[in-house]
Amino acid sequence: MKPETAAFLAKARQFLEKAHDLFGVHHWPDETGRAAYLAGLHAARAFIFETTGEVTKSHRRAQNEFRRLVKDDPRVDMELRAFLGRTFEVFRSEMIGVFLLLYHFNNLFLLRVVVRLR
């Protein structure tokens, strides 16, 4: 694994830990969702960098590049392919109730990306 990939994954884990804390200790579902989305975004950036060497700066670019890279990958199901785009829209709309679902979905996403990178 490249050092930059490891750094993206470390950032993803930080956001995931923050999401756990915000939800479990403080019970702030809106902040939990934001942190969970950002964990997934950094995990996707790790995948993108490991695969292409490219650092994606914008959310939209990361979504598009991740979708392009996994489009024909049989290890990646439809749910995971659509993940970033779907959660970004919720992230932008600040729909508090939906963030709780993203929190749990993001745990799954991050785990799957990390496993594939190893």
FIKOLZA-1660 file (N, C-alpha, C; in steps of 0.1 Angstrom, whole numbers, plus 5000, padded with zeros to 4 digits):
% residues 118
   i   px   py   pz ch aa at
   1 5008 4988 5000  A  M  N
   1 5000 5000 5000  A  M CA
   1 5009 5012 5000  A  M  C
   2 5005 5022 4992  A  K  N
   2 5013 5034 4991  A  K CA
   2 5011 5043 5003  A  K  C
   3 5021 5051 5007  A  P  N
   3 5019 5059 5019  A  P CA
   3 5007 5069 5019  A  P  C
   4 5005 5074 5007  A  E  N
   4 4994 5083 5005  A  E CA
   4 4980 5076 5007  A  E  C
   5 4979 5064 5002  A  T  N
   5 4967 5056 5004  A  T CA
   5 4965 5054 5019  A  T  C
   6 4976 5050 5026  A  A  N
   6 4975 5048 5041  A  A CA
   6 4970 5061 5048  A  A  C
   7 4975 5072 5043  A  A  N
   7 4970 5085 5049  A  A CA
   7 4956 5087 5047  A  A  C
   8 4951 5085 5035  A  F  N
   8 4936 5086 5032  A  F CA
   8 4928 5077 5041  A  F  C
   9 4933 5064 5042  A  L  N
   9 4926 5055 5051  A  L CA
   9 4926 5059 5065  A  L  C
  10 4937 5065 5070  A  A  N
  10 4938 5069 5084  A  A CA
  10 4928 5081 5086  A  A  C
  11 4927 5089 5076  A  K  N
  11 4917 5100 5077  A  K CA
  11 4903 5095 5077  A  K  C
  12 4900 5085 5069  A  A  N
  12 4887 5078 5069  A  A CA
  12 4884 5072 5082  A  A  C
  13 4894 5065 5088  A  R  N
  13 4891 5059 5101  A  R CA
  13 4889 5070 5112  A  R  C
  14 4896 5082 5111  A  Q  N
  14 4893 5093 5120  A  Q CA
  14 4879 5097 5120  A  Q  C
  15 4874 5099 5107  A  F  N
  15 4860 5104 5106  A  F CA
  15 4850 5093 5111  A  F  C
  16 4854 5081 5108  A  L  N
  16 4845 5070 5113  A  L CA
  16 4844 5070 5128  A  L  C
  17 4856 5071 5135  A  E  N
  17 4856 5072 5149  A  E CA
  17 4849 5084 5154  A  E  C
  18 4850 5095 5147  A  K  N
  18 4842 5107 5151  A  K CA
  18 4827 5104 5150  A  K  C
  19 4823 5097 5139  A  A  N
  19 4809 5094 5137  A  A CA
  19 4804 5085 5149  A  A  C
  20 4812 5076 5153  A  H  N
  20 4809 5067 5164  A  H CA
  20 4807 5075 5177  A  H  C
  21 4816 5084 5179  A  D  N
  21 4815 5093 5191  A  D CA
  21 4803 5102 5190  A  D  C
  22 4801 5108 5179  A  L  N
  22 4790 5118 5178  A  L CA
  22 4776 5111 5179  A  L  C
  23 4775 5099 5175  A  F  N
  23 4763 5091 5176  A  F CA
  23 4761 5085 5189  A  F  C
  24 4772 5078 5194  A  G  N
  24 4771 5070 5206  A  G CA
  24 4771 5078 5219  A  G  C
  25 4779 5089 5219  A  V  N
  25 4781 5097 5231  A  V CA
  25 4772 5109 5231  A  V  C
  26 4772 5116 5220  A  H  N
  26 4765 5129 5220  A  H CA
  26 4751 5128 5213  A  H  C
  27 4748 5118 5206  A  H  N
  27 4735 5116 5200  A  H CA
  27 4731 5127 5190  A  H  C
  28 4741 5131 5182  A  W  N
  28 4739 5141 5172  A  W CA
  28 4738 5135 5158  A  W  C
  29 4727 5131 5154  A  P  N
  29 4726 5124 5141  A  P CA
  29 4730 5132 5129  A  P  C
  30 4728 5145 5128  A  D  N
  30 4732 5152 5117  A  D CA
  30 4747 5153 5115  A  D  C
  31 4754 5155 5126  A  E  N
  31 4769 5155 5126  A  E CA
  31 4775 5141 5124  A  E  C
  32 4768 5131 5129  A  T  N
  32 4772 5117 5127  A  T CA
  32 4772 5114 5112  A  T  C
  33 4761 5118 5105  A  G  N
  33 4760 5115 5091  A  G CA
  33 4771 5122 5083  A  G  C
  34 4774 5135 5087  A  R  N
  34 4784 5142 5079  A  R CA
  34 4798 5135 5081  A  R  C
  35 4801 5131 5094  A  A  N
  35 4814 5124 5096  A  A CA
  35 4814 5111 5089  A  A  C
  36 4803 5104 5089  A  A  N
  36 4803 5091 5082  A  A CA
  36 4804 5092 5067  A  A  C
  37 4798 5102 5061  A  Y  N
  37 4800 5105 5047  A  Y CA
  37 4814 5108 5044  A  Y  C
  38 4821 5116 5052  A  L  N
  38 4835 5120 5050  A  L CA
  38 4844 5108 5051  A  L  C
  39 4840 5099 5060  A  A  N
  39 4848 5086 5061  A  A CA
  39 4848 5079 5048  A  A  C
  40 4836 5077 5043  A  G  N
  40 4834 5071 5030  A  G CA
  40 4842 5078 5018  A  G  C
  41 4841 5091 5018  A  L  N
  41 4848 5099 5008  A  L CA
  41 4863 5096 5009  A  L  C
  42 4869 5097 5021  A  H  N
  42 4883 5094 5022  A  H CA
  42 4887 5080 5018  A  H  C
  43 4878 5071 5022  A  A  N
  43 4881 5057 5018  A  A CA
  43 4881 5055 5002  A  A  C
  44 4871 5062 4996  A  A  N
  44 4871 5062 4981  A  A CA
  44 4883 5069 4976  A  A  C
  45 4887 5080 4982  A  R  N
  45 4900 5086 4977  A  R CA
  45 4912 5077 4978  A  R  C
  46 4912 5069 4989  A  A  N
  46 4923 5060 4991  A  A CA
  46 4923 5050 4979  A  A  C
  47 4911 5044 4976  A  F  N
  47 4910 5035 4965  A  F CA
  47 4914 5041 4952  A  F  C
  48 4910 5053 4950  A  I  N
  48 4913 5060 4937  A  I CA
  48 4928 5062 4936  A  I  C
  49 4934 5067 4947  A  F  N
  49 4949 5069 4947  A  F CA
  49 4957 5056 4945  A  F  C
  50 4953 5046 4952  A  E  N
  50 4960 5033 4951  A  E CA
  50 4958 5028 4937  A  E  C
  51 4947 5030 4930  A  T  N
  51 4945 5025 4917  A  T CA
  51 4951 5033 4906  A  T  C
  52 4950 5047 4907  A  T  N
  52 4955 5056 4896  A  T CA
  52 4966 5065 4900  A  T  C
  53 4969 5067 4912  A  G  N
  53 4979 5077 4917  A  G CA
  53 4974 5091 4917  A  G  C
  54 4961 5093 4914  A  E  N
  54 4955 5106 4913  A  E CA
  54 4949 5110 4927  A  E  C
  55 4951 5122 4931  A  V  N
  55 4945 5128 4942  A  V CA
  55 4933 5136 4938  A  V  C
  56 4921 5132 4942  A  T  N
  56 4909 5139 4938  A  T CA
  56 4906 5149 4949  A  T  C
  57 4904 5161 4945  A  K  N
  57 4902 5173 4954  A  K CA
  57 4887 5175 4957  A  K  C
  58 4879 5174 4947  A  S  N
  58 4865 5177 4949  A  S CA
  58 4856 5165 4952  A  S  C
  59 4845 5167 4959  A  H  N
  59 4836 5156 4962  A  H CA
  59 4831 5150 4949  A  H  C
  60 4827 5158 4939  A  R  N
  60 4821 5154 4927  A  R CA
  60 4832 5145 4919  A  R  C
  61 4844 5150 4918  A  R  N
  61 4854 5143 4911  A  R CA
  61 4857 5129 4917  A  R  C
  62 4857 5129 4930  A  A  N
  62 4859 5116 4937  A  A CA
  62 4848 5106 4934  A  A  C
  63 4836 5111 4934  A  Q  N
  63 4824 5103 4931  A  Q CA
  63 4825 5098 4917  A  Q  C
  64 4828 5106 4907  A  N  N
  64 4828 5102 4893  A  N CA
  64 4840 5092 4891  A  N  C
  65 4851 5095 4897  A  E  N
  65 4863 5087 4894  A  E CA
  65 4861 5073 4901  A  E  C
  66 4855 5073 4913  A  F  N
  66 4853 5060 4920  A  F CA
  66 4843 5052 4912  A  F  C
  67 4832 5058 4907  A  R  N
  67 4822 5051 4899  A  R CA
  67 4828 5046 4886  A  R  C
  68 4837 5054 4880  A  R  N
  68 4844 5049 4867  A  R CA
  68 4853 5037 4870  A  R  C
  69 4860 5038 4881  A  L  N
  69 4870 5027 4884  A  L CA
  69 4863 5014 4888  A  L  C
  70 4852 5014 4894  A  V  N
  70 4845 5002 4898  A  V CA
  70 4834 4997 4889  A  V  C
  71 4832 5005 4878  A  K  N
  71 4820 5002 4869  A  K CA
  71 4819 4988 4865  A  K  C
  72 4830 4982 4861  A  D  N
  72 4830 4968 4856  A  D CA
  72 4837 4958 4865  A  D  C
  73 4839 4962 4877  A  D  N
  73 4846 4954 4887  A  D CA
  73 4836 4944 4893  A  D  C
  74 4837 4931 4891  A  P  N
  74 4827 4922 4896  A  P CA
  74 4827 4921 4911  A  P  C
  75 4838 4925 4918  A  R  N
  75 4839 4925 4932  A  R CA
  75 4830 4936 4939  A  R  C
  76 4826 4946 4931  A  V  N
  76 4818 4957 4936  A  V CA
  76 4804 4957 4931  A  V  C
  77 4795 4955 4940  A  D  N
  77 4780 4954 4937  A  D CA
  77 4774 4968 4934  A  D  C
  78 4762 4968 4929  A  M  N
  78 4756 4981 4925  A  M CA
  78 4754 4990 4937  A  M  C
  79 4751 4985 4949  A  E  N
  79 4749 4993 4960  A  E CA
  79 4762 5001 4964  A  E  C
  80 4773 4995 4963  A  L  N
  80 4786 5001 4966  A  L CA
  80 4789 5011 4955  A  L  C
  81 4786 5008 4942  A  R  N
  81 4789 5017 4931  A  R CA
  81 4782 5030 4932  A  R  C
  82 4770 5030 4937  A  A  N
  82 4762 5042 4938  A  A CA
  82 4763 5049 4951  A  A  C
  83 4771 5043 4960  A  F  N
  83 4772 5049 4974  A  F CA
  83 4775 5063 4975  A  F  C
  84 4787 5068 4969  A  L  N
  84 4791 5082 4971  A  L CA
  84 4781 5092 4966  A  L  C
  85 4776 5089 4954  A  G  N
  85 4767 5099 4948  A  G CA
  85 4754 5100 4956  A  G  C
  86 4749 5089 4961  A  R  N
  86 4737 5089 4969  A  R CA
  86 4739 5096 4982  A  R  C
  87 4749 5093 4989  A  T  N
  87 4752 5099 5002  A  T CA
  87 4756 5113 5001  A  T  C
  88 4762 5117 4990  A  F  N
  88 4766 5131 4988  A  F CA
  88 4753 5140 4987  A  F  C
  89 4743 5135 4980  A  E  N
  89 4731 5143 4979  A  E CA
  89 4724 5145 4993  A  E  C
  90 4724 5134 5001  A  V  N
  90 4719 5135 5014  A  V CA
  90 4728 5144 5023  A  V  C
  91 4741 5143 5021  A  F  N
  91 4750 5152 5029  A  F CA
  91 4747 5166 5026  A  F  C
  92 4745 5170 5013  A  R  N
  92 4742 5184 5009  A  R CA
  92 4729 5188 5014  A  R  C
  93 4719 5180 5015  A  S  N
  93 4705 5184 5018  A  S CA
  93 4703 5185 5033  A  S  C
  94 4713 5179 5041  A  E  N
  94 4712 5180 5055  A  E CA
  94 4699 5174 5061  A  E  C
  95 4695 5162 5056  A  M  N
  95 4684 5155 5061  A  M CA
  95 4688 5147 5073  A  M  C
  96 4685 5153 5084  A  I  N
  96 4690 5147 5097  A  I CA
  96 4686 5132 5099  A  I  C
  97 4674 5129 5097  A  G  N
  97 4669 5115 5100  A  G CA
  97 4677 5105 5091  A  G  C
  98 4679 5108 5079  A  V  N
  98 4686 5099 5070  A  V CA
  98 4700 5096 5074  A  V  C
  99 4706 5106 5080  A  F  N
  99 4720 5104 5084  A  F CA
  99 4723 5092 5093  A  F  C
 100 4713 5088 5100  A  L  N
 100 4715 5076 5109  A  L CA
 100 4717 5064 5100  A  L  C
 101 4710 5063 5089  A  L  N
 101 4712 5052 5080  A  L CA
 101 4726 5052 5073  A  L  C
 102 4730 5064 5070  A  L  N
 102 4743 5066 5063  A  L CA
 102 4754 5061 5073  A  L  C
 103 4753 5064 5085  A  Y  N
 103 4763 5061 5095  A  Y CA
 103 4766 5046 5095  A  Y  C
 104 4755 5038 5095  A  H  N
 104 4757 5023 5094  A  H CA
 104 4762 5018 5081  A  H  C
 105 4757 5024 5070  A  F  N
 105 4761 5020 5057  A  F CA
 105 4775 5024 5055  A  F  C
 106 4780 5035 5060  A  N  N
 106 4794 5039 5058  A  N CA
 106 4804 5029 5065  A  N  C
 107 4800 5024 5077  A  N  N
 107 4808 5014 5083  A  N CA
 107 4811 5002 5073  A  N  C
 108 4800 4998 5067  A  L  N
 108 4801 4987 5057  A  L CA
 108 4810 4991 5046  A  L  C
 109 4808 5003 5040  A  F  N
 109 4815 5007 5029  A  F CA
 109 4830 5008 5032  A  F  C
 110 4834 5014 5043  A  L  N
 110 4848 5016 5046  A  L CA
 110 4855 5003 5048  A  L  C
 111 4848 4993 5055  A  L  N
 111 4854 4980 5057  A  L CA
 111 4856 4973 5043  A  L  C
 112 4847 4974 5034  A  R  N
 112 4848 4968 5021  A  R CA
 112 4860 4974 5013  A  R  C
 113 4861 4987 5014  A  V  N
 113 4872 4993 5006  A  V CA
 113 4886 4989 5012  A  V  C
 114 4887 4990 5025  A  V  N
 114 4899 4986 5032  A  V CA
 114 4903 4972 5028  A  V  C
 115 4894 4963 5029  A  V  N
 115 4897 4949 5026  A  V CA
 115 4901 4947 5011  A  V  C
 116 4896 4955 5002  A  R  N
 116 4900 4953 4988  A  R CA
 116 4913 4959 4985  A  R  C
 117 4918 4969 4994  A  L  N
 117 4931 4975 4992  A  L CA
 117 4942 4966 4996  A  L  C
 118 4939 4957 5005  A  R  N
 118 4950 4948 5011  A  R CA
 118 4952 4936 5002  A  R  C
% end
